[in-house]
Amino acid sequence: MRPVQLLDATRILLRGGRVLDPDHDFDAQADVLLVGDRVERISTSPIADSQALAVDCDGCLVTPGLIDPHVHLREPGAEHKETIRSGAEAAIAGGFTTVCCMPNTTPAIDLPSLVDFVQMRAREAGFARVFCVGAATVGREGRRLAPIGAMAKAGAVGFSDDGACVADPAVMHRVLLTCQSVDRVFMQHCQEPTMTEGAAMHAGVVSARLGLGGWPSVAEDLIVERDLRLNRAIGCRWHAQHLSSGDSVEILRRARREGARASGEASPHHLLLTHDACENYNTQAKMNPPLRTSADVEALRAGVADGTITVLATDHAPHTSSEKSRDFAAAPFGVVGLECALPLYAKALIDTGIIDWPRMIALMTIEPARLCGLDHLGLGKLAEGGPADLSVIEPGAEWTIDSALFRSLSRNCPFDGWRVRGRCRLTVVGGRAFRN
C-alpha cells in the first residue's frame, strides 16, 4: 500500500480534458484553472498561466469531484476495520472527494456531539470531505427518535438506521415527519426483519444447495411499499439504499411516476454479481442485502437506464480478514468498494450500453449532491467560482484490482483480481490535489 501523493501547488491548470458538468449539461474539451480552493476559470480556448502547475488531461474526463452518499467508516468503535482517516484516503484513491458516512458505529451516531466528532476527525485527516448521516432512532434500535433536529443543526446531511430497518410503522411515520420538518433525506435500509431472521443469502437454489438460511426479496419489497405509502401525505425526501430486488425497482418506478419524493441507489456488487458468487461458501460475496438473481441484476440496470435509480453508492463496508474467514453463516455482511467502484460501474453500465459517461458521472456527482443537500455548497458541480473539487478520470486505463494495495484497512473485496477499465488519476479536494 502506498499513500496518495499530495501535489505542492496552489495554482493548477488542467489542460485539454473532456470537461463534464452534469448540472449545466456542459460537455466540451476545455482547460480548467484552479486557484486556491476555487475554480478560477473554465475555457474552451487554451488558458495561459505560467505560474500554474500544468497537468496534461488529454484523453481524460475532468469532472466534479465524485460523491459517495453511503459508506461505513467504522469510527468510533471498530477502528481495526477502518478509520475516518483511512476511509477518507481510500475515497481519494478512488476519485471520491466527498463521502457520507453511516451511523452504525459503536456508539451509534445519534447525538450532535458524535456528528461533531466525525467532522473533526475528517478535518484532521485532510483527505476527502466527510459528512454524517445521523441515526434516526436512539442506538438505531427503532424505538425512540434520536435528536434529529439537533443533529441536523450540527451538520448531519441525512438520517438512517442503516444496517437496521426502522421496522415499526408508527416510529417510521414519526421519523418521516421529523425529517421533513428539518428538510433532510431519510435513507431506508429496506429489510423486513421478521422475514430475514437467520438468513445468510438470497433465498433460492444456491442457498438451498448450500444449506444456508434464505433471504427472500419480498422482505425488501414490503418495506419499500410500506414506506412510500406512509410518506404519501408527508412528502419527506425518502431514499432506498442498496436496492437488490427487481420488484422493489418497479415499486419505486411507479411511485416516482406518481410524483413521490422518492429515490434509490444501486451498488457495484448488485449490478455485477448474482447469488452464484456465494458458491463454495465464498464469504466475500456475503452482502446485505444479498446478491440475487440475474433477473434482478437486469432490473437494476434497467432502473438506472430509465432514471428510476438516480444514485450510485458503494455501501463501502470494511471487515477484517479474520472475520470474513469464519464460516458463511457467521461471517459479517459487506464489501469494500471505494477504490474500485468507478471501473466496476463502467463495466456494469457503460460497457453494456446502458448509459454513457456523462450520465454515469451525474449519478456519481450532482445526483448524490442533491440527495444530501450538498449542491447548495457547490459540490457535485464544476463551475467558475465554485469549490475546487474535481476528479480527473482516464476512462481507457486498464488495470487489475488488487485489494492488497488498497488504502482501506480492510480487504473484503469480491472483485480482487478482476481486470477493469477506467481509473481516477488526480483527485482535487478544496484545491488540494492528490495524484493516485
Summary of the structure (lengths in Angstrom):
residues: 436
radius of gyration: 20.6
end to end distance: 11.7
largest distance: 66.8
contacts: 1667
relative contact order: 0.17
helix: 33%
strand: 24%
